[in-house]
């Protein structure tokens, strides 16, 4: 930004034994300066039409730095700072007391809204600060013109660095005095480290010695929002006057539209490294196919016994006949289906197909065995899906049996009486 001094530089040194010091600086504006401020003013109205603030491209700014003439100084505020313009509080700064809290950056202070924009009346700047032993500060009031990122980019496009400079830098990096280590080429990315997108305007500070560039437009837009002026590649200082467009990489970007990385050689030649598509990986997840609830495949899975080490279900039928009592008619034969635990069934009606006690358990074991043997890396979601499908199959199967064989109520039969001796001959099956 352009600047012009409004007042001479003032020193804020120790002026007494008190820690907090105060000084007043008067300054005047010329008619030309007042006119330039008015011409750059823009108004921001509310929805109702009331004016809330003015924006100025030409501003009156206050800057403070350490009074040190050995080298260029950056903006630096004292531990405590308070600025009043014409009796109105314009700015205040308090250094954090805790060491864990980062100190806010020192930036130029805009006091345009608090000043009298007239050449007939003076302005008064009152500065209060906390003095530190051994530190002296310098304060200056300047008239500056603010530029946006597009204006800075248009000016930067005129500052182009020669191709020969980049080639010399490549040759210097690839040359090595140690004979045991030889580098024949370097790889440089064409992606901006800030936006991770392809660079459009390659830019690099003249103070940096690396080949990697960044996009000038993205860099200026980010510093317009938050001024850091730091190189995104090496974290070094990247002030605007040191920025330059790299003509060598600008030529490479225009000739390699499909490459995101290049390889450079000592003679200045280069080769584009095209992006190779990733090889197609085989699908590791099992595809789920739709199986009907009444499908014979699912019936086969359910009826197949488990091949695990658990004992198989026993379906033997045992007939129990008790005919010790001659007076009583022999009771009908009874059949017992034994499966892990024996169950006594009546044989009065025609025999029914013997089913396992809990076919759901057998179905689960068969399905899990199938998943482990045929699909080593079966997805848990697939196993859960088959289990839910098996439950649905069992439900429909039960409903079908109930519809085909309605319940029949048989009259109660009188149990034959047994003597105490007959009671001792009852066989109990566990």
C-alpha positions as a Markdown table, in Angstrom:
| # | Residue | x | y | z |
|---|---|---|---|---|
| 1 | Unk | 0.0 | 0.0 | 0.0 |
| 2 | Unk | 1.2 | 3.5 | -0.7 |
| 3 | Unk | 1.8 | 5.7 | 2.4 |
| 4 | Unk | 2.6 | 9.3 | 3.2 |
| 5 | Unk | 3.7 | 10.7 | 6.6 |
| 6 | Unk | 1.2 | 12.8 | 8.4 |
| 7 | Unk | 3.3 | 13.6 | 11.4 |
| 8 | Unk | 7.0 | 13.1 | 12.2 |
| 9 | Unk | 8.2 | 10.0 | 14.1 |
| 10 | Unk | 7.7 | 10.2 | 17.8 |
| 11 | Unk | 9.6 | 8.2 | 20.5 |
| 12 | Unk | 7.8 | 6.6 | 23.4 |
| 13 | Unk | 10.7 | 6.3 | 25.9 |
| 14 | Unk | 10.5 | 6.5 | 29.6 |
| 15 | Unk | 9.2 | 9.9 | 30.8 |
| 16 | Unk | 9.1 | 9.3 | 34.6 |
| 17 | Unk | 9.1 | 6.7 | 37.4 |
| 18 | Unk | 5.5 | 5.6 | 36.7 |
| 19 | Unk | 5.1 | 2.3 | 34.8 |
| 20 | Unk | 2.2 | 3.7 | 32.7 |
| 21 | Unk | 3.3 | 6.6 | 30.4 |
| 22 | Unk | 1.1 | 8.9 | 28.3 |
| 23 | Unk | 1.8 | 11.4 | 25.5 |
| 24 | Unk | -0.3 | 13.5 | 23.1 |
| 25 | Unk | 0.6 | 13.9 | 19.4 |
| 26 | Unk | -1.3 | 16.6 | 17.3 |
| 27 | Unk | -1.5 | 16.1 | 13.6 |
| 28 | Unk | -3.1 | 18.0 | 10.6 |
| 29 | Unk | -4.5 | 17.0 | 7.3 |
| 30 | Unk | -4.1 | 19.0 | 4.1 |
| 31 | Unk | -7.0 | 19.8 | 1.8 |
| 32 | Unk | -5.7 | 17.3 | -0.8 |
| 33 | Unk | -5.5 | 14.5 | 1.8 |
| 34 | Unk | -9.0 | 15.3 | 3.0 |
| 35 | Unk | -10.3 | 15.2 | -0.5 |
| 36 | Unk | -8.6 | 11.8 | -1.2 |
| 37 | Unk | -10.2 | 10.3 | 1.9 |
| 38 | Unk | -13.7 | 11.5 | 0.9 |
| 39 | Unk | -13.3 | 10.2 | -2.7 |
| 40 | Unk | -12.4 | 6.7 | -1.5 |
| 41 | Unk | -15.3 | 6.5 | 1.0 |
| 42 | Unk | -18.1 | 3.9 | 0.5 |
| 43 | Unk | -21.3 | 3.7 | 2.5 |
| 44 | Unk | -22.9 | 0.5 | 3.9 |
| 45 | Unk | -26.6 | 1.0 | 4.7 |
| 46 | Unk | -28.8 | -1.2 | 6.8 |
| 47 | Unk | -32.0 | -2.8 | 5.5 |
| 48 | Unk | -34.0 | 0.2 | 6.7 |
| 49 | Unk | -31.6 | 2.6 | 4.9 |
| 50 | Unk | -29.7 | 3.9 | 8.0 |
| 51 | Unk | -26.0 | 4.3 | 7.6 |
| 52 | Unk | -23.9 | 2.1 | 9.9 |
| 53 | Unk | -20.4 | 2.7 | 8.8 |
| 54 | Unk | -18.0 | 4.0 | 6.2 |
| 55 | Unk | -15.3 | 2.1 | 4.4 |
| 56 | Unk | -12.2 | 4.0 | 3.3 |
| 57 | Unk | -9.7 | 2.8 | 0.7 |
| 58 | Unk | -7.5 | 5.8 | 1.8 |
| 59 | Unk | -6.9 | 5.4 | 5.5 |
| 60 | Unk | -5.1 | 7.1 | 8.4 |
| 61 | Unk | -3.1 | 4.4 | 10.2 |
| 62 | Unk | -1.0 | 4.3 | 13.4 |
| 63 | Unk | 2.0 | 2.0 | 13.5 |
| 64 | Unk | 4.3 | 1.2 | 16.4 |
| 65 | Unk | 7.7 | -0.7 | 16.4 |
| 66 | Unk | 10.8 | -1.0 | 18.6 |
| 67 | Unk | 13.2 | 1.9 | 18.3 |
| 68 | Unk | 16.1 | -0.1 | 16.9 |
| 69 | Unk | 18.1 | 1.3 | 13.9 |
| 70 | Unk | 20.4 | -1.8 | 13.3 |
| 71 | Unk | 17.9 | -3.5 | 11.0 |
| 72 | Unk | 14.3 | -3.3 | 9.7 |
| 73 | Unk | 11.7 | -3.6 | 12.4 |
| 74 | Unk | 8.3 | -5.2 | 12.3 |
| 75 | Unk | 5.2 | -3.8 | 14.1 |
| 76 | Unk | 5.4 | -4.4 | 17.8 |
| 77 | Unk | 3.1 | -3.1 | 20.6 |
| 78 | Unk | 4.1 | -2.5 | 24.2 |
| 79 | Unk | 2.7 | -4.7 | 27.0 |
| 80 | Unk | -0.2 | -2.3 | 27.3 |
| 81 | Unk | -1.4 | 0.2 | 24.7 |
| 82 | Unk | -4.4 | 2.5 | 24.5 |
| 83 | Unk | -5.1 | 5.0 | 21.7 |
| 84 | Unk | -7.6 | 7.9 | 21.9 |
| 85 | Unk | -8.3 | 10.2 | 18.9 |
| 86 | Unk | -9.9 | 13.5 | 19.8 |
| 87 | Unk | -11.0 | 12.1 | 23.2 |
| 88 | Unk | -12.7 | 9.0 | 21.6 |
| 89 | Unk | -11.3 | 5.5 | 22.4 |
| 90 | Unk | -9.9 | 4.1 | 19.1 |
| 91 | Unk | -7.9 | 1.0 | 20.2 |
| 92 | Unk | -6.6 | -0.9 | 23.2 |
| 93 | Unk | -4.2 | -3.8 | 23.6 |
| 94 | Unk | -3.4 | -5.9 | 26.7 |
| 95 | Unk | -0.7 | -8.5 | 26.6 |
| 96 | Unk | -1.9 | -11.9 | 27.9 |
| 97 | Unk | -0.7 | -12.6 | 31.5 |
| 98 | Unk | -0.5 | -16.4 | 31.0 |
| 99 | Unk | 2.3 | -17.9 | 29.0 |
| 100 | Unk | 0.0 | -20.5 | 27.5 |
| 101 | Unk | -2.0 | -17.8 | 25.6 |
| 102 | Unk | -0.4 | -16.6 | 22.3 |
| 103 | Unk | 0.3 | -12.9 | 22.0 |
| 104 | Unk | -1.9 | -11.3 | 19.3 |
| 105 | Unk | 0.0 | -10.0 | 16.3 |
| 106 | Unk | 0.8 | -6.3 | 16.1 |
| 107 | Unk | -0.9 | -4.8 | 13.1 |
| 108 | Unk | -1.5 | -1.3 | 11.7 |
| 109 | Unk | -4.4 | 0.5 | 13.4 |
| 110 | Unk | -7.0 | 2.3 | 11.3 |
| 111 | Unk | -8.2 | 5.5 | 13.0 |
| 112 | Unk | -9.9 | 7.2 | 10.0 |
| 113 | Unk | -13.4 | 7.0 | 11.5 |
| 114 | Unk | -12.3 | 8.9 | 14.7 |
| 115 | Unk | -10.5 | 11.8 | 12.9 |
| 116 | Unk | -11.8 | 15.2 | 11.9 |
| 117 | Unk | -11.8 | 15.2 | 8.1 |
| 118 | Unk | -11.0 | 18.9 | 7.8 |
| 119 | Unk | -7.9 | 20.9 | 7.1 |
| 120 | Unk | -9.2 | 23.7 | 9.4 |
| 121 | Unk | -9.1 | 21.8 | 12.6 |
| 122 | Unk | -6.3 | 19.7 | 14.1 |
| 123 | Unk | -6.5 | 16.1 | 15.3 |
| 124 | Unk | -5.2 | 14.9 | 18.7 |
| 125 | Unk | -3.8 | 11.4 | 19.3 |
| 126 | Unk | -3.4 | 10.4 | 22.9 |
| 127 | Unk | -1.2 | 7.3 | 23.5 |
| 128 | Unk | -1.0 | 5.4 | 26.8 |
| 129 | Unk | 1.4 | 2.5 | 27.2 |
| 130 | Unk | 3.2 | 0.4 | 29.8 |
| 131 | Unk | 6.9 | 1.1 | 29.9 |
| 132 | Unk | 9.4 | -1.8 | 29.9 |
| 133 | Unk | 13.0 | -1.4 | 31.1 |
| 134 | Unk | 15.4 | -1.3 | 28.2 |
| 135 | Unk | 12.7 | -1.0 | 25.5 |
| 136 | Unk | 11.8 | 2.2 | 23.5 |
| 137 | Unk | 9.1 | 2.3 | 20.9 |
| 138 | Unk | 8.6 | 4.4 | 17.8 |
| 139 | Unk | 5.1 | 5.6 | 16.7 |
| 140 | Unk | 4.1 | 7.1 | 13.4 |
| 141 | Unk | 0.8 | 8.3 | 11.8 |
| 142 | Unk | 0.6 | 7.8 | 8.0 |
| 143 | Unk | -1.9 | 8.2 | 5.2 |
| 144 | Unk | -2.1 | 5.0 | 3.2 |
| 145 | Unk | -4.1 | 3.6 | 0.2 |
| 146 | Unk | -5.4 | 0.1 | 0.6 |
| 147 | Unk | -5.1 | -2.3 | -2.4 |
| 148 | Unk | -7.1 | -5.5 | -2.8 |
| 149 | Unk | -5.6 | -8.9 | -3.9 |
| 150 | Unk | -6.6 | -8.4 | -7.6 |
| 151 | Unk | -4.7 | -5.1 | -7.8 |
| 152 | Unk | -1.7 | -6.6 | -6.2 |
| 153 | Unk | -1.9 | -9.6 | -8.6 |
| 154 | Unk | -2.0 | -7.3 | -11.7 |
| 155 | Unk | 1.1 | -5.5 | -10.4 |
| 156 | Unk | 2.9 | -8.8 | -9.6 |
| 157 | Unk | 2.4 | -10.1 | -13.1 |
| 158 | Unk | 4.8 | -7.5 | -14.3 |
| 159 | Unk | 7.6 | -8.9 | -12.0 |
| 160 | Unk | 8.7 | -12.0 | -13.9 |
| 161 | Unk | 11.9 | -13.8 | -13.1 |
| 162 | Unk | 14.0 | -15.1 | -16.1 |
| 163 | Unk | 14.1 | -18.7 | -17.1 |
| 164 | Unk | 17.9 | -18.8 | -16.8 |
| 165 | Unk | 17.7 | -18.1 | -13.1 |
| 166 | Unk | 15.6 | -21.2 | -12.5 |
| 167 | Unk | 17.8 | -23.4 | -14.6 |
| 168 | Unk | 20.9 | -22.2 | -12.7 |
| 169 | Unk | 19.1 | -23.0 | -9.4 |
| 170 | Unk | 18.4 | -26.5 | -10.7 |
| 171 | Unk | 22.0 | -27.1 | -11.7 |
| 172 | Unk | 23.2 | -25.8 | -8.4 |
| 173 | Unk | 20.9 | -28.2 | -6.5 |
| 174 | Unk | 21.9 | -31.2 | -8.6 |
| 175 | Unk | 25.6 | -30.6 | -8.4 |
| 176 | Unk | 27.3 | -32.3 | -5.5 |
| 177 | Unk | 30.9 | -32.3 | -4.3 |
| 178 | Unk | 30.6 | -35.7 | -2.7 |
| 179 | Unk | 31.4 | -38.3 | -5.3 |
| 180 | Unk | 29.6 | -41.0 | -3.3 |
| 181 | Unk | 26.2 | -39.2 | -3.6 |
| 182 | Unk | 25.0 | -38.4 | -7.1 |
| 183 | Unk | 21.5 | -36.9 | -7.8 |
| 184 | Unk | 20.6 | -37.0 | -11.5 |
| 185 | Unk | 17.1 | -35.4 | -11.3 |
| 186 | Unk | 14.6 | -33.7 | -9.0 |
| 187 | Unk | 10.8 | -34.0 | -8.7 |
| 188 | Unk | 8.8 | -30.9 | -8.3 |
| 189 | Unk | 5.0 | -30.8 | -7.7 |
| 190 | Unk | 2.7 | -28.6 | -9.9 |
| 191 | Unk | 0.1 | -28.5 | -7.1 |
| 192 | Unk | -0.2 | -25.5 | -4.9 |
| 193 | Unk | 0.6 | -26.3 | -1.2 |
| 194 | Unk | -2.2 | -23.9 | -0.1 |
| 195 | Unk | -5.2 | -25.0 | -2.2 |
| 196 | Unk | -3.9 | -28.5 | -3.3 |
| 197 | Unk | -5.0 | -27.6 | -6.8 |
| 198 | Unk | -3.0 | -27.2 | -10.0 |
| 199 | Unk | -1.0 | -24.0 | -10.0 |
| 200 | Unk | -2.2 | -21.3 | -12.4 |
| 201 | Unk | 0.3 | -18.5 | -11.7 |
| 202 | Unk | 3.6 | -20.0 | -10.3 |
| 203 | Unk | 5.1 | -17.6 | -7.7 |
| 204 | Unk | 8.1 | -17.8 | -5.4 |
| 205 | Unk | 9.9 | -15.3 | -3.1 |
| 206 | Unk | 13.3 | -14.2 | -4.4 |
| 207 | Unk | 14.7 | -14.8 | -0.9 |
| 208 | Unk | 13.9 | -18.6 | -1.0 |
| 209 | Unk | 16.2 | -21.1 | -2.6 |
| 210 | Unk | 13.7 | -23.9 | -3.2 |
| 211 | Unk | 12.2 | -24.8 | -6.6 |
| 212 | Unk | 8.6 | -25.5 | -5.4 |
| 213 | Unk | 6.2 | -22.7 | -6.3 |
| 214 | Unk | 2.7 | -21.7 | -5.1 |
| 215 | Unk | -0.2 | -20.0 | -6.7 |
| 216 | Unk | 0.1 | -16.2 | -6.5 |
| 217 | Unk | -3.6 | -15.6 | -6.7 |
| 218 | Unk | -4.4 | -17.9 | -3.7 |
| 219 | Unk | -1.5 | -16.5 | -1.7 |
| 220 | Unk | -2.6 | -12.9 | -2.1 |
| 221 | Unk | -6.3 | -13.7 | -1.3 |
| 222 | Unk | -5.3 | -15.5 | 1.9 |
| 223 | Unk | -3.1 | -12.6 | 3.0 |
| 224 | Unk | -5.9 | -10.1 | 2.2 |
| 225 | Unk | -8.1 | -11.9 | 4.8 |
| 226 | Unk | -5.3 | -12.5 | 7.3 |
| 227 | Unk | -1.9 | -10.9 | 6.6 |
| 228 | Unk | 0.9 | -13.3 | 7.5 |
| 229 | Unk | 3.2 | -13.0 | 4.5 |
| 230 | Unk | 4.8 | -16.3 | 5.2 |
| 231 | Unk | 6.1 | -18.7 | 2.5 |
| 232 | Unk | 3.9 | -21.9 | 2.5 |
| 233 | Unk | 6.8 | -24.0 | 1.4 |
| 234 | Unk | 9.6 | -23.2 | 3.8 |
| 235 | Unk | 7.7 | -20.9 | 6.3 |
| 236 | Unk | 10.1 | -18.1 | 5.7 |
| 237 | Unk | 9.3 | -14.5 | 5.2 |
| 238 | Unk | 7.4 | -13.8 | 1.9 |
| 239 | Unk | 6.8 | -10.0 | 1.8 |
| 240 | Unk | 5.0 | -8.7 | -1.3 |
| 241 | Unk | 8.0 | -6.8 | -2.7 |
| 242 | Unk | 10.1 | -10.0 | -2.8 |
| 243 | Unk | 7.5 | -12.0 | -4.8 |
| 244 | Unk | 8.1 | -12.9 | -8.4 |
| 245 | Unk | 6.5 | -15.0 | -11.2 |
| 246 | Unk | 8.7 | -17.9 | -12.2 |
| 247 | Unk | 8.9 | -17.9 | -16.0 |
| 248 | Unk | 10.4 | -21.5 | -16.1 |
| 249 | Unk | 7.5 | -23.1 | -14.3 |
| 250 | Unk | 5.0 | -20.9 | -16.1 |
| 251 | Unk | 6.2 | -22.4 | -19.4 |
| 252 | Unk | 6.0 | -26.0 | -17.9 |
| 253 | Unk | 2.5 | -25.5 | -16.7 |
| 254 | Unk | 1.3 | -24.3 | -20.1 |
| 255 | Unk | 2.9 | -27.3 | -21.9 |
| 256 | Unk | 1.8 | -30.1 | -19.4 |
| 257 | Unk | -1.9 | -29.9 | -18.8 |
| 258 | Unk | -2.3 | -33.5 | -17.6 |
| 259 | Unk | 0.6 | -33.7 | -15.2 |
| 260 | Unk | 0.6 | -32.9 | -11.5 |
| 261 | Unk | 4.4 | -33.5 | -11.1 |
| 262 | Unk | 7.5 | -33.1 | -13.2 |
| 263 | Unk | 11.1 | -34.3 | -13.2 |
| 264 | Unk | 13.9 | -31.8 | -13.9 |
| 265 | Unk | 17.4 | -32.6 | -15.0 |
| 266 | Unk | 20.7 | -30.7 | -14.7 |
| 267 | Unk | 20.7 | -29.4 | -18.3 |
| 268 | Unk | 17.3 | -27.6 | -17.7 |
| 269 | Unk | 15.2 | -30.2 | -19.5 |
| 270 | Unk | 12.2 | -31.7 | -17.8 |
| 271 | Unk | 9.8 | -34.6 | -18.1 |
| 272 | Unk | 6.1 | -34.7 | -17.1 |
| 273 | Unk | 5.1 | -37.5 | -14.8 |
| 274 | Unk | 1.6 | -38.5 | -15.8 |
| 275 | Unk | -0.9 | -39.7 | -13.2 |
| 276 | Unk | -1.2 | -43.5 | -13.4 |
| 277 | Unk | -4.7 | -44.8 | -12.7 |
| 278 | Unk | -4.9 | -47.0 | -9.6 |
| 279 | Unk | -5.0 | -50.8 | -10.4 |
| 280 | Unk | -8.4 | -52.3 | -10.0 |
| 281 | Unk | -8.5 | -54.1 | -6.7 |
| 282 | Unk | -10.5 | -57.4 | -6.4 |
| 283 | Unk | -13.6 | -57.0 | -4.4 |
| 284 | Unk | -13.2 | -58.4 | -0.9 |
| 285 | Unk | -16.7 | -58.0 | 0.2 |
| 286 | Unk | -19.3 | -60.7 | -0.5 |
| 287 | Unk | -22.1 | -59.8 | -2.8 |
| 288 | Unk | -25.5 | -60.6 | -1.3 |
| 289 | Unk | -27.9 | -62.4 | -3.7 |
| 290 | Unk | -31.6 | -62.4 | -3.2 |
| 291 | Unk | -33.0 | -65.8 | -2.0 |
| 292 | Unk | -36.6 | -66.6 | -1.8 |
| 293 | Unk | -38.0 | -67.6 | 1.6 |
| 294 | Unk | -39.4 | -70.8 | 0.0 |
| 295 | Unk | -36.2 | -71.5 | -2.0 |
| 296 | Unk | -34.9 | -75.1 | -1.9 |
| 297 | Unk | -31.4 | -73.7 | -1.5 |
| 298 | Unk | -32.3 | -72.2 | 1.8 |
| 299 | Unk | -34.1 | -75.4 | 2.8 |
| 300 | Unk | -30.9 | -77.4 | 2.0 |
| 301 | Unk | -28.9 | -75.0 | 4.2 |
| 302 | Unk | -31.3 | -75.4 | 7.1 |
| 303 | Unk | -31.6 | -79.2 | 6.9 |
| 304 | Unk | -27.8 | -79.7 | 6.5 |
| 305 | Unk | -26.4 | -80.8 | 9.9 |
| 306 | Unk | -23.5 | -79.0 | 11.4 |
| 307 | Unk | -20.0 | -80.3 | 10.6 |
| 308 | Unk | -18.5 | -78.9 | 13.8 |
| 309 | Unk | -17.2 | -80.9 | 16.7 |
| 310 | Unk | -20.5 | -80.8 | 18.6 |
| 311 | Unk | -22.5 | -84.0 | 19.0 |
| 312 | Unk | -25.0 | -84.7 | 16.3 |
| 313 | Unk | -28.7 | -84.9 | 17.1 |
| 314 | Unk | -30.1 | -88.5 | 17.7 |
| 315 | Unk | -33.4 | -89.3 | 16.2 |
| 316 | Unk | -33.9 | -92.9 | 17.5 |
| 317 | Unk | -37.4 | -94.0 | 18.4 |
| 318 | Unk | -37.9 | -96.1 | 21.6 |
| 319 | Unk | -41.1 | -98.1 | 22.3 |
| 320 | Unk | -42.1 | -98.4 | 25.9 |
| 321 | Unk | -44.7 | -101.1 | 26.7 |
| 322 | Unk | -46.0 | -101.6 | 30.2 |
| 323 | Unk | -48.3 | -104.6 | 30.5 |
| 324 | Unk | -47.8 | -105.9 | 34.1 |
| 325 | Unk | -51.4 | -105.1 | 35.0 |
| 326 | Unk | -53.6 | -107.8 | 33.4 |
| 327 | Unk | -56.8 | -106.1 | 34.3 |
| 328 | Unk | -56.0 | -102.9 | 32.5 |
| 329 | Unk | -55.8 | -102.8 | 28.8 |
| 330 | Unk | -52.4 | -102.3 | 27.4 |
| 331 | Unk | -51.8 | -98.7 | 26.8 |
| 332 | Unk | -51.0 | -97.6 | 23.3 |
| 333 | Unk | -47.4 | -97.8 | 22.3 |
| 334 | Unk | -45.3 | -94.7 | 23.0 |
| 335 | Unk | -42.4 | -93.4 | 21.0 |
| 336 | Unk | -39.6 | -91.3 | 22.3 |
| 337 | Unk | -37.5 | -89.0 | 20.1 |
| 338 | Unk | -34.1 | -88.5 | 21.7 |
| 339 | Unk | -32.2 | -85.5 | 20.7 |
| 340 | Unk | -29.6 | -84.3 | 23.3 |
| 341 | Unk | -32.5 | -84.6 | 25.9 |
| 342 | Unk | -35.1 | -87.3 | 25.5 |
| 343 | Unk | -38.7 | -86.3 | 24.8 |
| 344 | Unk | -41.8 | -88.8 | 25.1 |
| 345 | Unk | -44.3 | -88.5 | 22.3 |
| 346 | Unk | -47.7 | -90.2 | 22.0 |
| 347 | Unk | -48.1 | -92.6 | 19.1 |
| 348 | Unk | -51.9 | -92.5 | 19.1 |
| 349 | Unk | -52.0 | -90.5 | 15.9 |
| 350 | Unk | -50.1 | -91.3 | 12.7 |
| 351 | Unk | -46.3 | -90.7 | 13.1 |
| 352 | Unk | -45.1 | -87.3 | 12.2 |
| 353 | Unk | -41.7 | -86.5 | 10.7 |
| 354 | Unk | -39.2 | -86.2 | 13.5 |
| 355 | Unk | -37.8 | -82.7 | 13.7 |
| 356 | Unk | -34.9 | -81.5 | 15.8 |
| 357 | Unk | -35.8 | -79.9 | 19.1 |
| 358 | Unk | -34.5 | -76.5 | 18.0 |
| 359 | Unk | -34.1 | -76.4 | 14.2 |
| 360 | Unk | -33.0 | -72.7 | 14.5 |
| 361 | Unk | -29.8 | -73.7 | 16.3 |
| 362 | Unk | -29.0 | -76.4 | 13.7 |
| 363 | Unk | -29.7 | -73.8 | 10.9 |
| 364 | Unk | -27.3 | -71.3 | 12.6 |
| 365 | Unk | -24.5 | -73.8 | 12.8 |
| 366 | Unk | -25.0 | -74.9 | 9.2 |
| 367 | Unk | -24.9 | -71.3 | 8.0 |
| 368 | Unk | -21.9 | -70.4 | 10.0 |
| 369 | Unk | -20.1 | -73.5 | 8.8 |
| 370 | Unk | -20.9 | -72.6 | 5.3 |
| 371 | Unk | -19.6 | -69.0 | 5.8 |
| 372 | Unk | -16.3 | -70.3 | 7.3 |
| 373 | Unk | -15.6 | -73.0 | 4.7 |
| 374 | Unk | -16.7 | -71.4 | 1.5 |
| 375 | Unk | -16.2 | -67.7 | 2.3 |
| 376 | Unk | -13.2 | -67.3 | 4.6 |
| 377 | Unk | -13.5 | -63.5 | 4.9 |
| 378 | Unk | -17.2 | -63.4 | 5.1 |
| 379 | Unk | -18.6 | -60.0 | 6.0 |
| 380 | Unk | -20.4 | -60.0 | 9.4 |
| 381 | Unk | -23.3 | -58.2 | 7.7 |
| 382 | Unk | -23.7 | -61.2 | 5.4 |
| 383 | Unk | -23.9 | -63.6 | 8.3 |
| 384 | Unk | -26.5 | -61.5 | 10.1 |
| 385 | Unk | -28.5 | -61.3 | 6.9 |
| 386 | Unk | -28.6 | -65.1 | 6.5 |
| 387 | Unk | -29.6 | -65.5 | 10.2 |
| 388 | Unk | -32.5 | -63.1 | 9.8 |
| 389 | Unk | -33.5 | -64.9 | 6.5 |
| 390 | Unk | -33.4 | -68.2 | 8.4 |
| 391 | Unk | -35.6 | -66.9 | 11.1 |
| 392 | Unk | -38.1 | -65.7 | 8.5 |
| 393 | Unk | -38.0 | -69.1 | 6.8 |
| 394 | Unk | -38.8 | -70.8 | 10.1 |
| 395 | Unk | -41.7 | -68.4 | 10.8 |
| 396 | Unk | -43.3 | -69.1 | 7.4 |
| 397 | Unk | -42.8 | -72.7 | 7.8 |
| 398 | Unk | -44.5 | -72.8 | 11.2 |
| 399 | Unk | -47.4 | -70.7 | 9.9 |
| 400 | Unk | -47.9 | -73.1 | 6.9 |
| 401 | Unk | -48.0 | -76.1 | 9.2 |
| 402 | Unk | -50.6 | -74.5 | 11.4 |
| 403 | Unk | -52.8 | -73.7 | 8.4 |
| 404 | Unk | -52.5 | -77.2 | 7.0 |
| 405 | Unk | -53.1 | -79.1 | 10.3 |
| 406 | Unk | -55.7 | -77.2 | 12.4 |
| 407 | Unk | -55.6 | -78.1 | 16.1 |
| 408 | Unk | -58.0 | -81.0 | 17.1 |
| 409 | Unk | -59.4 | -81.2 | 20.6 |
| 410 | Unk | -59.6 | -84.8 | 21.7 |
| 411 | Unk | -61.7 | -85.9 | 24.7 |
| 412 | Unk | -59.8 | -86.5 | 27.9 |
| 413 | Unk | -58.9 | -90.2 | 28.5 |
| 414 | Unk | -59.0 | -91.8 | 31.9 |
| 415 | Unk | -55.6 | -92.8 | 33.1 |
| 416 | Unk | -55.5 | -96.4 | 34.3 |
| 417 | Unk | -54.9 | -96.9 | 38.0 |
| 418 | Unk | -51.6 | -98.5 | 39.0 |
| 419 | Unk | -50.7 | -100.3 | 42.2 |
| 420 | Unk | -47.8 | -99.3 | 44.4 |
| 421 | Unk | -45.9 | -102.2 | 42.9 |
| 422 | Unk | -46.5 | -101.1 | 39.4 |
| 423 | Unk | -45.4 | -97.6 | 40.3 |
| 424 | Unk | -42.0 | -99.0 | 41.2 |
| 425 | Unk | -41.6 | -100.3 | 37.6 |
| 426 | Unk | -41.9 | -97.0 | 35.9 |
| 427 | Unk | -38.9 | -96.2 | 33.8 |
| 428 | Unk | -37.7 | -92.7 | 33.9 |
| 429 | Unk | -35.7 | -91.4 | 30.9 |
| 430 | Unk | -33.5 | -88.4 | 31.4 |
